Amino acid sequence: MTARTAFLAANIGAITKDSWTAYPTPVAAVAAGMYIQCVNSSTGQTIQNPAKLMIVAVIGSTATTVTLRASGNGNNAAGVAQVSPVPSSTIFAQSTLGDLVSASTTSGTIAVEFSTDRFLQPDGNIYLDFSQVTGVTVYAWQRPFNAV
């Protein structure tokens, strides 16, 4: 299988409280899927709190379904099928809710604001899949910790 493409931390914007926030650099969707690295064994955590992420997908003129993988679902960063850690790991119990799948949309924008670590994979990544990638652009933001 094909390895996923990394959504680089440099492309993740930071939302600041009580201030205008510019759009971060957009990333084109890829057929093999994407991943956001939240934990890096050599440098520590790259995303301070995955539950504070917001992802926006801008869909072009071709109908597209976007899937945010629950923990242990889909392929890992190397493209190898994963095995869910549930129920053996209560840390990832939110993944029993399954993947978050958008309705197929054309020429639209969809967004998800994380509320839990439901989508954090055992390897420390978050995985996004697309039914097709023509004209699909993805943005990601890290929300501030003190936002109400």
C-alpha positions as CSV (number, residue, x, y, z in Angstrom):
1,M,0.0,0.0,0.0
2,T,1.0,3.6,-0.5
3,A,2.3,5.6,2.5
4,R,0.3,8.6,3.6
5,T,1.5,12.2,3.0
6,A,2.5,14.2,6.1
7,F,0.6,17.4,6.8
8,L,3.5,19.3,8.1
9,A,3.4,21.2,11.4
10,A,4.6,24.3,9.4
11,N,1.2,24.2,7.6
12,I,-0.9,24.3,10.8
13,G,-2.0,27.8,11.7
14,A,-2.3,29.1,15.2
15,I,-5.6,30.8,16.2
16,T,-5.0,33.5,18.8
17,K,-7.7,34.8,21.1
18,D,-9.1,38.2,20.4
19,S,-7.1,38.7,17.2
20,W,-7.6,38.1,13.5
21,T,-6.1,34.9,12.2
22,A,-4.7,34.5,8.7
23,Y,-5.4,31.3,6.8
24,P,-2.4,28.9,7.1
25,T,-0.8,27.5,3.9
26,P,-3.3,25.1,2.2
27,V,-2.4,21.5,1.5
28,A,-3.7,19.6,-1.5
29,A,-5.4,16.3,-0.6
30,V,-3.7,13.2,-1.8
31,A,-5.2,9.8,-2.8
32,A,-3.2,7.8,-0.2
33,G,-4.5,10.0,2.6
34,M,-2.8,12.4,4.9
35,Y,-1.6,12.4,8.5
36,I,-1.0,15.1,11.1
37,Q,1.9,14.1,13.3
38,C,0.8,14.9,16.9
39,V,3.6,13.0,18.7
40,N,7.2,12.8,17.6
41,S,9.4,10.4,19.6
42,S,12.5,12.4,18.9
43,T,11.2,15.9,19.6
44,G,8.2,15.2,21.9
45,Q,4.7,16.4,21.1
46,T,4.4,18.5,17.9
47,I,0.7,19.4,18.4
48,Q,0.4,20.3,22.1
49,N,-3.2,19.1,22.4
50,P,-4.9,17.2,19.5
51,A,-8.3,17.9,20.9
52,K,-7.6,21.6,20.1
53,L,-7.3,21.0,16.3
54,M,-9.6,22.3,13.7
55,I,-9.5,21.0,10.2
56,V,-11.3,22.5,7.2
57,A,-11.6,20.8,3.8
58,V,-12.5,22.9,0.8
59,I,-14.1,20.7,-1.9
60,G,-14.0,21.5,-5.6
61,S,-16.5,20.7,-8.3
62,T,-16.3,16.9,-7.8
63,A,-18.3,15.2,-5.0
64,T,-16.0,14.2,-2.2
65,T,-16.4,12.4,1.1
66,V,-13.8,13.1,3.8
67,T,-13.1,10.6,6.5
68,L,-11.4,11.3,9.8
69,R,-10.2,7.9,11.1
70,A,-10.9,6.8,14.6
71,S,-8.1,5.3,16.6
72,G,-6.9,2.1,15.0
73,N,-9.0,2.4,11.8
74,G,-7.7,2.6,8.3
75,N,-4.0,2.5,7.2
76,N,-1.1,3.9,9.2
77,A,1.4,6.4,8.0
78,A,3.3,3.7,6.2
79,G,0.1,2.5,4.4
80,V,-0.2,-0.7,6.5
81,A,-3.7,-1.6,7.9
82,Q,-4.0,-1.0,11.6
83,V,-5.6,-2.9,14.4
84,S,-7.8,-1.0,16.8
85,P,-6.5,-0.8,20.4
86,V,-10.0,-1.0,21.7
87,P,-11.2,-2.5,24.1
88,S,-7.8,-3.3,25.5
89,S,-6.8,0.3,25.9
90,T,-9.3,2.6,27.7
91,I,-7.1,5.6,26.6
92,F,-8.6,5.2,23.2
93,A,-12.1,4.3,24.2
94,Q,-13.5,7.2,22.2
95,S,-12.5,5.4,19.0
96,T,-15.4,3.0,19.6
97,L,-17.6,5.8,18.2
98,G,-15.9,5.0,14.8
99,D,-14.7,7.1,12.0
100,L,-16.1,10.6,11.3
101,V,-17.4,10.5,7.7
102,S,-18.6,13.7,6.0
103,A,-21.6,13.7,3.6
104,S,-20.4,13.8,0.0
105,T,-20.3,17.4,-1.0
106,T,-19.6,19.4,-4.2
107,S,-18.2,22.9,-4.2
108,G,-18.5,23.2,-0.5
109,T,-16.5,23.6,2.7
110,I,-16.6,21.2,5.6
111,A,-15.0,21.7,9.0
112,V,-14.4,19.7,12.1
113,E,-13.3,21.0,15.5
114,F,-11.9,18.2,17.7
115,S,-13.4,17.8,21.1
116,T,-11.6,14.6,22.3
117,D,-8.7,12.4,21.4
118,R,-11.1,10.1,19.6
119,F,-9.0,10.4,16.4
120,L,-5.5,10.1,17.9
121,Q,-3.9,7.0,16.6
122,P,-1.7,4.7,18.7
123,D,1.3,6.0,16.7
124,G,0.5,9.6,17.7
125,N,-0.9,10.6,14.3
126,I,-4.3,11.8,13.0
127,Y,-5.4,10.3,9.7
128,L,-7.6,11.9,6.9
129,D,-8.9,10.0,3.9
130,F,-10.7,11.3,0.8
131,S,-13.0,9.6,-1.7
132,Q,-11.3,11.6,-4.4
133,V,-8.7,14.4,-4.4
134,T,-9.3,16.6,-7.4
135,G,-9.7,20.2,-6.3
136,V,-9.6,19.3,-2.6
137,T,-7.7,21.6,-0.3
138,V,-7.1,21.1,3.4
139,Y,-6.4,23.7,6.2
140,A,-5.6,23.0,9.8
141,W,-5.5,25.2,12.9
142,Q,-4.5,24.8,16.5
143,R,-6.9,26.6,18.8
144,P,-5.6,28.4,21.8
145,F,-5.9,26.7,25.2
146,N,-7.7,29.5,26.8
147,A,-10.4,29.9,24.2
148,V,-13.9,29.8,25.6
